[in-house]
Each structure stands twice: as C-alpha cells, then as structure tokens.
Amino acid sequence: MKTKIPAMNTRSSPLARERVHPADAILAMLRHCLGHWEHLPPADRRRNNLALENGQEVVTPFTDRNGVAFIVVTDAHRTCTKIKLPEET
C-alpha cells in the first residue's frame, strides 16, 4: 500500500498518550497516512485532499473505542505527524 502522507517522525502529545486507547491511536495514524478518510463527511475528505495537493496541514479527526475524540495532524512540510486532543490545537 502506498501512503499519501509519509509516516515518519510520528508523535503523540502526553495528553493523547494518557487518554487515547493505544491500538486506536496506531490504527488512526495508519488510516491518516494512507488517506483512508471514508469516515469523514465529503467536505472534510475534499479538504484533506486539497491540503495534500496544496502543501497545507492535513487534519483527520477520530474517536477511540472509549469515545475519546482525537485528531491526527500532519504539518504542511510533511515532516511531522502528531496525535493530539482537539483542545490542544
């Protein structure tokens, strides 16, 4: 499988490590980097695809098995991908 986003220099915030189920964090990171955004509304999928084309930040929201909302964010330069909670943005 070819990734849309390089899966390098990946990190989780301390708060995300504390609250997000680890298996769900790994799966979300993989789905984000592969561009598997079918769980998103069409407008959000378009936004991520445009961000890829235009060199902008890519943001994908997820919810873990315990109902904890979190986001996976790749910076515009594609040098770092982070898992964090929405309130940390």
ZALUMLO-280119 format. One record per atom (N, C-alpha, C): x negated, y negated, z. Coordinates in steps of 0.001 Angstrom, whole numbers, padded with zeros to 6 digits, always signed. Atoms other than C-alpha are relative to their C-alpha. Example, Ala and Ser with C-alpha at 12.3 -4.5 7.8 and 13.67 -1.06 7.14 Angstrom:
# residues 2
-000890+001190+000000 -012300+004500+007800 -000900-001200+000000 +000820+001190-000060 -013670+001060+007140 +000770-001090+000730 
//
This chain:
# residues 89
-000825+001186+000000 +000000+000000+000000 -000869-001249+000000 +000747+001253+000063 -001265-003435-000878 +000662-001044+000900 -000536+001025-000884 -000902-006167+001691 +000123-001321-000741 -000149+001354+000532 +000356-009633+000816 -000861-000960+000810 +000766+000830-000921 -001493-011071+003808 -001122+000858+000572 +001083-000797-000566 -004945-009888+004930 +000217+000236+001504 -000185-000350-001412 -004696-008059+008254 -001347-000048+000711 +001278+000163-000690 -007876-009472+009720 +000124-001107+001034 -000021+000986-001075 -008575-011488+012828 +001412-000140+000581 -001343-000008-000576 -005278-010493+014412 -000086-000152+001510 -000013+000288-001433 -004394-011645+017907 +001423-000032+000526 -001268+000211-000701 -001612-011741+020443 -000254-000982+001117 +000129+000916-001129 -001038-014506+022918 +000127+000809+001295 -000149-000713-001277 -001312-013490+026589 +001460+000250+000361 -001414-000153-000317 +002424-014065+026992 +000642+001090-000865 -000530-001045+000881 +003238-011884+023970 -000498+001372+000441 +000529-001287-000473 +000952-009118+025269 +000742+000471+001243 -000705-000327-001238 +002813-009266+028558 +001448+000426-000256 -001452-000190+000151 +006371-009268+027169 +000442+000880-001171 -000419-000730+001204 +006473-007629+023707 -000480+001448+000096 +000374-001416-000016 +006529-003834+023510 -001138+000214-001000 +001178-000119+000869 +003114-002849+022064 +000268+000694-001338 -000284-000695+001266 +004486-000417+019463 +000758-000907-000963 -000759+000921+000851 +006901-003052+018186 -000886-001123-000523 +000935+001038+000447 +004118-005638+018010 -000848+000512-001163 +000814-000582+001073 +001981-003309+015867 +000831+000162-001274 -000864-000182+001161 +004879-002452+013564 +000345-001340-000646 -000316+001333+000531 +005816-006130+013205 -001193-000588-000755 +001205+000505+000672 +002229-007062+012325 -000152+000671-001362 +000101-000733+001261 +002179-004364+009662 +001052-000475-001001 -001077+000455+000892 +005552-005393+008202 -000262-001415-000506 +000319+001385+000380 +004493-009056+008192 -001076-000015-001087 +001120+000013+000950 +001221-008361+006379 +000336+000669-001328 -000424-000652+001235 +002893-006071+003839 +001074-000791-000738 -001065+000783+000621 +005594-008649+003145 +001336+000704+000033 -001284-000699-000158 +008394-006341+004287 +000897-000856+000885 -000820+000991-000695 +010816-009088+005215 +001490+000232-000230 -001405-000265+000310 +014086-007339+004389 +000940-000281+001163 -000845+000307-001163 +015343-008005+007931 +000335-001493+000090 -000230+001450-000022 +015248-011758+007230 +001123-000400-000947 -000975+000541+000954 +018017-013801+005638 -000722-000398-001300 +000623+000331+001288 +017380-014534+001923 -000782-001318+000007 +000705+001294-000020 +016402-018164+002608 -001355+000123+000701 +001268-000182-000715 +013701-017071+005078 -000977+000846-000811 +000877-000789+000884 +012367-014447+002663 -000593-000893-001081 +000501+000942+001022 +012118-017150-000024 -001047-000928+000595 +000956+000908-000652 +010372-019465+002439 -001358+000682+000167 +001269-000709-000164 +007738-016823+003209 -000692+000238-001334 +000608-000209+001315 +007194-016005-000461 -000571-001295-000567 +000526+001301+000444 +006816-019701-001301 -001240-000395+000796 +001168+000305-000828 +004417-020116+001615 -001223+000771-000483 +001109-000781+000555 +002287-017320+000171 -000530-000636-001279 +000395+000591+001282 +002273-018930-003273 -000675-001356+000169 +000471+001377-000154 +001582-022448-001971 -001083-000176+001063 +001060+000094-000993 -001038-021628+000661 +000438-000648+001304 -000516+000547-001251 +001147-022531+003632 +000062+001089+001065 -000163-000922-001111 +001626-020932+007034 +001189+000935-000269 -001069-000991+000173 +003714-017718+006920 +000467+000414+001393 -000575-000286-001316 +006062-017126+009874 +001121+001021-000152 -001032-001027+000051 +008127-013983+010429 +000496+000287+001413 -000553-000301-001320 +010477-013592+013417 +000381+001482+000120 -000367-001380-000312 +011100-010215+015061 +000629+000039+001385 -000494-000271-001345 +012847-008776+018108 -000436+001414+000357 +000453-001336-000380 +011381-005850+020029 +001155+000838+000542 -001036-000945-000446 +013291-002833+021363 +000688-000411+001291 -000596+000485-001248 +013965-004660+024640 +000699-001341-000164 -000683+001261+000266 +015457-007727+022955 -000873-001230+000123 +000922+001137-000108 +012351-009910+023299 -000287-000541-001402 +000268+000649+001284 +012124-012358+020395 -001468-000418-000051 +001384+000424+000201 +008639-012982+018996 -000212-000299-001470 +000316+000330+001385 +007011-014272+015830 -001412+000457-000343 +001325-000282+000538 +004085-013225+013680 -000303-001155-000948 +000361+001201+000754 +002281-016226+012201 -001386+000175-000622 +001295+000020+000685 -000488-016298+009593 -000272-001430-000430 +000333+001387+000318 -002289-019590+009162 -000119-000204-001514 +000007+000354+001421 -002402-021383+005813 -001256+000493-000724 +001256-000425+000623 -006027-020347+005195 -000136+001517-000047 -000017-001467-000056 -005160-016654+005807 -001192+000555+000770 +001146-000444-000797 -007944-016389+008374 +000403+000597+001338 -000428-000490-001301 -005875-015511+011451 +001501+000266-000002 -001411-000337-000172 -002576-013786+012200 +000234+000241+001479 -000271-000060-001433 -001056-014153+015665 +001414+000470+000283 -001308-000339-000543 +001791-012614+017575 +000193-000889+001206 -000285+000864-001140 +003398-015073+019948 +001497-000134+000191 -001403+000230-000263 +006685-016011+021510 +000416-001333-000623 -000441+001237+000671 +008802-018704+019821 -000279-001260+000814 +000225+001182-000823 +008400-021074+022752 -001469-000416+000065 +001426+000341+000005 +004613-021020+022274 -000421-000781-001240 +000383+000696+001227 +004738-022786+018906 -000145-001480+000227 
//
